[in-house]
Amino acid sequence: MPEITREEVAHLARLSRLALEDAELDALAAQLDVILGAVAQISQVTEAADVPPTTHAVPLENVTRPDVVRPSLDRDTVLAAAPAAEDGRFRVPRILDAE
């Protein structure tokens, strides 16, 4: 793959309306060359039929615990410790309009 030139980077910068210094043009040319080289390597993969589709690089397992009823605090005890309670629920300040 041909190397991206400093002039090409300057042209892209003008199109993007970016004001770049000479040192920035040189650095971006090198970085873009590495990126384009990586894309070219990926493009060389011709037979993707043998590769199964994946959503994750490593297999995932269900990490949730079973939904089992367990003893917990009594609702009246919890509501008694709350700053404000109403109708058996926590009372909180309104944050949205009544619409």
N, CA, C and O atoms as a GROMACS GRO file, in nm:
protein
  396
    1MET      N    1   0.084  -0.118   0.000
    1MET     CA    2   0.000   0.000   0.000
    1MET      C    3   0.088   0.123   0.000
    1MET      O    4   0.184   0.131   0.077
    2PRO      N    5   0.058   0.219  -0.085
    2PRO     CA    6   0.141   0.339  -0.090
    2PRO      C    7   0.127   0.422   0.037
    2PRO      O    8   0.020   0.428   0.099
    3GLU      N    9   0.236   0.484   0.074
    3GLU     CA   10   0.241   0.563   0.196
    3GLU      C   11   0.165   0.694   0.176
    3GLU      O   12   0.173   0.755   0.069
    4ILE      N   13   0.092   0.737   0.278
    4ILE     CA   14   0.021   0.865   0.268
    4ILE      C   15   0.123   0.977   0.283
    4ILE      O   16   0.211   0.972   0.368
    5THR      N   17   0.110   1.077   0.199
    5THR     CA   18   0.209   1.184   0.197
    5THR      C   19   0.165   1.301   0.284
    5THR      O   20   0.048   1.315   0.320
    6ARG      N   21   0.262   1.384   0.315
    6ARG     CA   22   0.236   1.504   0.393
    6ARG      C   23   0.141   1.597   0.317
    6ARG      O   24   0.056   1.663   0.378
    7GLU      N   25   0.155   1.603   0.185
    7GLU     CA   26   0.068   1.687   0.103
    7GLU      C   27  -0.077   1.638   0.107
    7GLU      O   28  -0.170   1.719   0.108
    8GLU      N   29  -0.095   1.506   0.110
    8GLU     CA   30  -0.231   1.452   0.120
    8GLU      C   31  -0.294   1.487   0.254
    8GLU      O   32  -0.413   1.517   0.261
    9VAL      N   33  -0.215   1.482   0.359
    9VAL     CA   34  -0.265   1.518   0.491
    9VAL      C   35  -0.299   1.668   0.494
    9VAL      O   36  -0.400   1.707   0.551
   10ALA      N   37  -0.215   1.750   0.433
   10ALA     CA   38  -0.242   1.894   0.427
   10ALA      C   39  -0.371   1.920   0.349
   10ALA      O   40  -0.450   2.006   0.386
   11HIS      N   41  -0.393   1.845   0.241
   11HIS     CA   42  -0.515   1.859   0.163
   11HIS      C   43  -0.638   1.820   0.246
   11HIS      O   44  -0.740   1.890   0.245
   12LEU      N   45  -0.628   1.709   0.318
   12LEU     CA   46  -0.738   1.667   0.406
   12LEU      C   47  -0.764   1.770   0.515
   12LEU      O   48  -0.879   1.796   0.551
   13ALA      N   49  -0.658   1.829   0.568
   13ALA     CA   50  -0.673   1.931   0.671
   13ALA      C   51  -0.744   2.054   0.615
   13ALA      O   52  -0.830   2.112   0.682
   14ARG      N   53  -0.709   2.094   0.493
   14ARG     CA   54  -0.777   2.208   0.432
   14ARG      C   55  -0.925   2.177   0.411
   14ARG      O   56  -1.010   2.262   0.439
   15LEU      N   57  -0.955   2.057   0.361
   15LEU     CA   58  -1.095   2.018   0.341
   15LEU      C   59  -1.172   2.017   0.472
   15LEU      O   60  -1.291   2.050   0.475
   16SER      N   61  -1.105   1.979   0.579
   16SER     CA   62  -1.168   1.973   0.711
   16SER      C   63  -1.164   2.107   0.783
   16SER      O   64  -1.215   2.120   0.895
   17ARG      N   65  -1.103   2.205   0.719
   17ARG     CA   66  -1.086   2.338   0.778
   17ARG      C   67  -1.010   2.333   0.909
   17ARG      O   68  -1.047   2.398   1.008
   18LEU      N   69  -0.903   2.255   0.908
   18LEU     CA   70  -0.815   2.245   1.024
   18LEU      C   71  -0.685   2.319   0.995
   18LEU      O   72  -0.626   2.301   0.889
   19ALA      N   73  -0.642   2.402   1.086
   19ALA     CA   74  -0.515   2.472   1.073
   19ALA      C   75  -0.409   2.389   1.146
   19ALA      O   76  -0.407   2.385   1.269
   20LEU      N   77  -0.322   2.324   1.070
   20LEU     CA   78  -0.220   2.238   1.130
   20LEU      C   79  -0.082   2.294   1.104
   20LEU      O   80  -0.054   2.346   0.996
   21GLU      N   81   0.005   2.281   1.203
   21GLU     CA   82   0.145   2.321   1.189
   21GLU      C   83   0.219   2.213   1.111
   21GLU      O   84   0.168   2.103   1.091
   22ASP      N   85   0.341   2.245   1.066
   22ASP     CA   86   0.421   2.149   0.990
   22ASP      C   87   0.450   2.023   1.070
   22ASP      O   88   0.445   1.912   1.016
   23ALA      N   89   0.480   2.039   1.197
   23ALA     CA   90   0.510   1.922   1.281
   23ALA      C   91   0.386   1.834   1.296
   23ALA      O   92   0.397   1.712   1.297
   24GLU      N   93   0.269   1.897   1.306
   24GLU     CA   94   0.145   1.820   1.318
   24GLU      C   95   0.116   1.744   1.189
   24GLU      O   96   0.068   1.630   1.194
   25LEU      N   97   0.144   1.806   1.074
   25LEU     CA   98   0.124   1.738   0.946
   25LEU      C   99   0.211   1.614   0.935
   25LEU      O  100   0.166   1.509   0.889
   26ASP      N  101   0.336   1.626   0.978
   26ASP     CA  102   0.427   1.511   0.973
   26ASP      C  103   0.380   1.400   1.066
   26ASP      O  104   0.380   1.283   1.029
   27ALA      N  105   0.339   1.438   1.188
   27ALA     CA  106   0.295   1.338   1.285
   27ALA      C  107   0.167   1.270   1.237
   27ALA      O  108   0.155   1.148   1.248
   28LEU      N  109   0.072   1.347   1.184
   28LEU     CA  110  -0.053   1.288   1.136
   28LEU      C  111  -0.030   1.200   1.014
   28LEU      O  112  -0.099   1.099   0.998
   29ALA      N  113   0.064   1.235   0.930
   29ALA     CA  114   0.094   1.152   0.813
   29ALA      C  115   0.143   1.015   0.859
   29ALA      O  116   0.102   0.913   0.803
   30ALA      N  117   0.228   1.012   0.959
   30ALA     CA  118   0.278   0.884   1.010
   30ALA      C  119   0.165   0.804   1.076
   30ALA      O  120   0.155   0.683   1.055
   31GLN      N  121   0.082   0.870   1.154
   31GLN     CA  122  -0.028   0.801   1.222
   31GLN      C  123  -0.130   0.748   1.122
   31GLN      O  124  -0.176   0.634   1.134
   32LEU      N  125  -0.166   0.830   1.024
   32LEU     CA  126  -0.262   0.785   0.923
   32LEU      C  127  -0.206   0.670   0.840
   32LEU      O  128  -0.281   0.582   0.797
   33ASP      N  129  -0.076   0.671   0.817
   33ASP     CA  130  -0.014   0.562   0.743
   33ASP      C  131  -0.027   0.430   0.819
   33ASP      O  132  -0.053   0.326   0.759
   34VAL      N  133  -0.009   0.434   0.951
   34VAL     CA  134  -0.024   0.314   1.034
   34VAL      C  135  -0.169   0.266   1.030
   34VAL      O  136  -0.195   0.147   1.018
   35ILE      N  137  -0.264   0.360   1.042
   35ILE     CA  138  -0.406   0.324   1.040
   35ILE      C  139  -0.444   0.262   0.906
   35ILE      O  140  -0.510   0.159   0.902
   36LEU      N  141  -0.403   0.324   0.798
   36LEU     CA  142  -0.436   0.272   0.665
   36LEU      C  143  -0.370   0.137   0.640
   36LEU      O  144  -0.426   0.052   0.571
   37GLY      N  145  -0.251   0.116   0.696
   37GLY     CA  146  -0.186  -0.015   0.685
   37GLY      C  147  -0.265  -0.123   0.757
   37GLY      O  148  -0.277  -0.235   0.707
   38ALA      N  149  -0.318  -0.090   0.874
   38ALA     CA  150  -0.399  -0.187   0.948
   38ALA      C  151  -0.528  -0.219   0.873
   38ALA      O  152  -0.570  -0.335   0.869
   39VAL      N  153  -0.590  -0.119   0.815
   39VAL     CA  154  -0.711  -0.142   0.736
   39VAL      C  155  -0.680  -0.228   0.614
   39VAL      O  156  -0.759  -0.314   0.578
   40ALA      N  157  -0.567  -0.206   0.552
   40ALA     CA  158  -0.527  -0.286   0.436
   40ALA      C  159  -0.507  -0.432   0.476
   40ALA      O  160  -0.542  -0.522   0.399
   41GLN      N  161  -0.451  -0.458   0.593
   41GLN     CA  162  -0.433  -0.595   0.640
   41GLN      C  163  -0.567  -0.663   0.661
   41GLN      O  164  -0.586  -0.779   0.624
   42ILE      N  165  -0.660  -0.591   0.720
   42ILE     CA  166  -0.792  -0.648   0.744
   42ILE      C  167  -0.862  -0.675   0.612
   42ILE      O  168  -0.934  -0.774   0.598
   43SER      N  169  -0.841  -0.588   0.516
   43SER     CA  170  -0.905  -0.604   0.384
   43SER      C  171  -0.854  -0.728   0.311
   43SER      O  172  -0.921  -0.775   0.219
   44GLN      N  173  -0.740  -0.781   0.349
   44GLN     CA  174  -0.684  -0.898   0.281
   44GLN      C  175  -0.754  -1.027   0.320
   44GLN      O  176  -0.733  -1.130   0.256
   45VAL      N  177  -0.836  -1.024   0.422
   45VAL     CA  178  -0.911  -1.143   0.461
   45VAL      C  179  -1.015  -1.168   0.354
   45VAL      O  180  -1.104  -1.086   0.331
   46THR      N  181  -1.002  -1.283   0.287
   46THR     CA  182  -1.090  -1.309   0.173
   46THR      C  183  -1.200  -1.410   0.205
   46THR      O  184  -1.309  -1.400   0.150
   47GLU      N  185  -1.173  -1.505   0.291
   47GLU     CA  186  -1.269  -1.611   0.317
   47GLU      C  187  -1.323  -1.598   0.458
   47GLU      O  188  -1.268  -1.654   0.552
   48ALA      N  189  -1.432  -1.523   0.473
   48ALA     CA  190  -1.492  -1.504   0.604
   48ALA      C  191  -1.599  -1.608   0.631
   48ALA      O  192  -1.657  -1.608   0.740
   49ALA      N  193  -1.626  -1.698   0.536
   49ALA     CA  194  -1.731  -1.798   0.555
   49ALA      C  195  -1.693  -1.898   0.664
   49ALA      O  196  -1.781  -1.957   0.726
   50ASP      N  197  -1.564  -1.918   0.687
   50ASP     CA  198  -1.518  -2.013   0.789
   50ASP      C  199  -1.519  -1.954   0.929
   50ASP      O  200  -1.501  -2.026   1.027
   51VAL      N  201  -1.540  -1.824   0.940
   51VAL     CA  202  -1.535  -1.758   1.069
   51VAL      C  203  -1.678  -1.738   1.119
   51VAL      O  204  -1.756  -1.667   1.057
   52PRO      N  205  -1.713  -1.802   1.232
   52PRO     CA  206  -1.850  -1.785   1.283
   52PRO      C  207  -1.870  -1.643   1.337
   52PRO      O  208  -1.777  -1.584   1.393
   53PRO      N  209  -1.989  -1.587   1.321
   53PRO     CA  210  -2.013  -1.453   1.374
   53PRO      C  211  -2.011  -1.455   1.527
   53PRO      O  212  -2.060  -1.549   1.589
   54THR      N  213  -1.954  -1.353   1.586
   54THR     CA  214  -1.947  -1.342   1.731
   54THR      C  215  -1.987  -1.203   1.774
   54THR      O  216  -1.974  -1.107   1.698
   55THR      N  217  -2.036  -1.192   1.894
   55THR     CA  218  -2.068  -1.061   1.950
   55THR      C  219  -1.966  -1.020   2.055
   55THR      O  220  -1.954  -0.902   2.088
   56HIS      N  221  -1.892  -1.118   2.108
   56HIS     CA  222  -1.790  -1.091   2.210
   56HIS      C  223  -1.666  -1.174   2.180
   56HIS      O  224  -1.674  -1.282   2.121
   57ALA      N  225  -1.554  -1.121   2.222
   57ALA     CA  226  -1.429  -1.192   2.200
   57ALA      C  227  -1.416  -1.315   2.290
   57ALA      O  228  -1.349  -1.412   2.254
   58VAL      N  229  -1.480  -1.310   2.405
   58VAL     CA  230  -1.478  -1.423   2.497
   58VAL      C  231  -1.621  -1.465   2.525
   58VAL      O  232  -1.711  -1.381   2.525
   59PRO      N  233  -1.645  -1.592   2.550
   59PRO     CA  234  -1.782  -1.636   2.577
   59PRO      C  235  -1.836  -1.575   2.707
   59PRO      O  236  -1.763  -1.558   2.805
   60LEU      N  237  -1.963  -1.543   2.704
   60LEU     CA  238  -2.026  -1.486   2.823
   60LEU      C  239  -2.113  -1.590   2.891
   60LEU      O  240  -2.171  -1.676   2.825
   61GLU      N  241  -2.122  -1.580   3.020
   61GLU     CA  242  -2.209  -1.667   3.098
   61GLU      C  243  -2.305  -1.580   3.176
   61GLU      O  244  -2.274  -1.465   3.207
   62ASN      N  245  -2.421  -1.634   3.207
   62ASN     CA  246  -2.516  -1.561   3.287
   62ASN      C  247  -2.460  -1.547   3.428
   62ASN      O  248  -2.439  -1.646   3.498
   63VAL      N  249  -2.437  -1.424   3.470
   63VAL     CA  250  -2.374  -1.401   3.600
   63VAL      C  251  -2.474  -1.357   3.706
   63VAL      O  252  -2.435  -1.318   3.816
   64THR      N  253  -2.604  -1.362   3.673
   64THR     CA  254  -2.703  -1.323   3.772
   64THR      C  255  -2.735  -1.440   3.864
   64THR      O  256  -2.722  -1.556   3.826
   65ARG      N  257  -2.776  -1.407   3.982
   65ARG     CA  258  -2.812  -1.511   4.077
   65ARG      C  259  -2.958  -1.549   4.057
   65ARG      O  260  -3.034  -1.471   3.998
   66PRO      N  261  -3.000  -1.664   4.104
   66PRO     CA  262  -3.142  -1.701   4.092
   66PRO      C  263  -3.230  -1.604   4.171
   66PRO      O  264  -3.189  -1.552   4.275
   67ASP      N  265  -3.349  -1.581   4.121
   67ASP     CA  266  -3.444  -1.492   4.187
   67ASP      C  267  -3.517  -1.570   4.295
   67ASP      O  268  -3.618  -1.636   4.268
   68VAL      N  269  -3.466  -1.562   4.417
   68VAL     CA  270  -3.520  -1.638   4.529
   68VAL      C  271  -3.562  -1.540   4.637
   68VAL      O  272  -3.489  -1.446   4.670
   69VAL      N  273  -3.680  -1.561   4.693
   69VAL     CA  274  -3.728  -1.476   4.802
   69VAL      C  275  -3.644  -1.506   4.926
   69VAL      O  276  -3.627  -1.621   4.966
   70ARG      N  277  -3.591  -1.398   4.985
   70ARG     CA  278  -3.512  -1.412   5.107
   70ARG      C  279  -3.564  -1.316   5.212
   70ARG      O  280  -3.631  -1.219   5.178
   71PRO      N  281  -3.536  -1.342   5.338
   71PRO     CA  282  -3.582  -1.251   5.442
   71PRO      C  283  -3.520  -1.112   5.423
   71PRO      O  284  -3.403  -1.100   5.385
   72SER      N  285  -3.598  -1.010   5.450
   72SER     CA  286  -3.548  -0.873   5.438
   72SER      C  287  -3.606  -0.790   5.552
   72SER      O  288  -3.678  -0.841   5.638
   73LEU      N  289  -3.575  -0.662   5.550
   73LEU     CA  290  -3.624  -0.574   5.655
   73LEU      C  291  -3.774  -0.554   5.641
   73LEU      O  292  -3.829  -0.561   5.531
   74ASP      N  293  -3.839  -0.529   5.752
   74ASP     CA  294  -3.981  -0.500   5.754
   74ASP      C  295  -4.005  -0.361   5.693
   74ASP      O  296  -3.931  -0.267   5.722
   75ARG      N  297  -4.109  -0.348   5.609
   75ARG     CA  298  -4.135  -0.222   5.540
   75ARG      C  299  -4.160  -0.108   5.639
   75ARG      O  300  -4.110   0.003   5.619
   76ASP      N  301  -4.235  -0.132   5.745
   76ASP     CA  302  -4.264  -0.026   5.841
   76ASP      C  303  -4.138   0.022   5.911
   76ASP      O  304  -4.124   0.140   5.941
   77THR      N  305  -4.045  -0.069   5.938
   77THR     CA  306  -3.918  -0.032   6.002
   77THR      C  307  -3.837   0.057   5.909
   77THR      O  308  -3.780   0.157   5.952
   78VAL      N  309  -3.832   0.020   5.783
   78VAL     CA  310  -3.755   0.098   5.686
   78VAL      C  311  -3.818   0.235   5.667
   78VAL      O  312  -3.747   0.336   5.666
   79LEU      N  313  -3.949   0.241   5.651
   79LEU     CA  314  -4.016   0.369   5.630
   79LEU      C  315  -4.008   0.458   5.753
   79LEU      O  316  -4.009   0.581   5.740
   80ALA      N  317  -3.998   0.400   5.871
   80ALA     CA  318  -3.985   0.479   5.993
   80ALA      C  319  -3.851   0.552   5.996
   80ALA      O  320  -3.840   0.660   6.055
   81ALA      N  321  -3.748   0.495   5.932
   81ALA     CA  322  -3.616   0.557   5.929
   81ALA      C  323  -3.601   0.655   5.813
   81ALA      O  324  -3.501   0.726   5.806
   82ALA      N  325  -3.699   0.660   5.722
   82ALA     CA  326  -3.690   0.749   5.606
   82ALA      C  327  -3.720   0.893   5.646
   82ALA      O  328  -3.796   0.916   5.740
   83PRO      N  329  -3.661   0.990   5.576
   83PRO     CA  330  -3.690   1.131   5.606
   83PRO      C  331  -3.838   1.165   5.586
   83PRO      O  332  -3.894   1.245   5.660
   84ALA      N  333  -3.901   1.104   5.484
   84ALA     CA  334  -4.043   1.128   5.460
   84ALA      C  335  -4.103   1.005   5.395
   84ALA      O  336  -4.042   0.943   5.308
   85ALA      N  337  -4.225   0.968   5.438
   85ALA     CA  338  -4.294   0.853   5.381
   85ALA      C  339  -4.441   0.891   5.363
   85ALA      O  340  -4.495   0.974   5.436
   86GLU      N  341  -4.504   0.827   5.263
   86GLU     CA  342  -4.644   0.855   5.236
   86GLU      C  343  -4.706   0.734   5.168
   86GLU      O  344  -4.652   0.683   5.070
   87ASP      N  345  -4.819   0.687   5.219
   87ASP     CA  346  -4.891   0.574   5.160
   87ASP      C  347  -4.802   0.450   5.146
   87ASP      O  348  -4.812   0.378   5.047
   88GLY      N  349  -4.718   0.424   5.244
   88GLY     CA  350  -4.634   0.305   5.242
   88GLY      C  351  -4.517   0.312   5.145
   88GLY      O  352  -4.460   0.209   5.109
   89ARG      N  353  -4.481   0.433   5.102
   89ARG     CA  354  -4.369   0.451   5.008
   89ARG      C  355  -4.281   0.566   5.056
   89ARG      O  356  -4.322   0.647   5.138
   90PHE      N  357  -4.158   0.572   5.002
   90PHE     CA  358  -4.071   0.686   5.028
   90PHE      C  359  -4.130   0.808   4.959
   90PHE      O  360  -4.177   0.799   4.845
   91ARG      N  361  -4.128   0.922   5.027
   91ARG     CA  362  -4.171   1.048   4.964
   91ARG      C  363  -4.044   1.122   4.923
   91ARG      O  364  -3.955   1.144   5.004
   92VAL      N  365  -4.040   1.160   4.795
   92VAL     CA  366  -3.923   1.231   4.742
   92VAL      C  367  -3.970   1.361   4.678
   92VAL      O  368  -4.087   1.371   4.639
   93PRO      N  369  -3.883   1.460   4.665
   93PRO     CA  370  -3.922   1.585   4.600
   93PRO      C  371  -3.954   1.562   4.452
   93PRO      O  372  -3.892   1.480   4.385
   94ARG      N  373  -4.052   1.637   4.402
   94ARG     CA  374  -4.089   1.630   4.261
   94ARG      C  375  -3.977   1.691   4.177
   94ARG      O  376  -3.926   1.799   4.209
   95ILE      N  377  -3.938   1.622   4.071
   95ILE     CA  378  -3.834   1.675   3.982
   95ILE      C  379  -3.888   1.707   3.844
   95ILE      O  380  -3.821   1.775   3.766
   96LEU      N  381  -4.008   1.659   3.812
   96LEU     CA  382  -4.069   1.687   3.683
   96LEU      C  383  -4.198   1.763   3.703
   96LEU      O  384  -4.259   1.756   3.810
   97ASP      N  385  -4.240   1.836   3.602
   97ASP     CA  386  -4.368   1.906   3.609
   97ASP      C  387  -4.482   1.807   3.610
   97ASP      O  388  -4.464   1.689   3.578
   98ALA      N  389  -4.600   1.854   3.647
   98ALA     CA  390  -4.717   1.769   3.659
   98ALA      C  391  -4.779   1.734   3.523
   98ALA      O  392  -4.883   1.669   3.519
   99GLU      N  393  -4.718   1.773   3.414
   99GLU     CA  394  -4.772   1.750   3.279
   99GLU      C  395  -4.807   1.609   3.260
   99GLU      O  396  -4.854   1.571   3.153
   0.00000   0.00000   0.00000
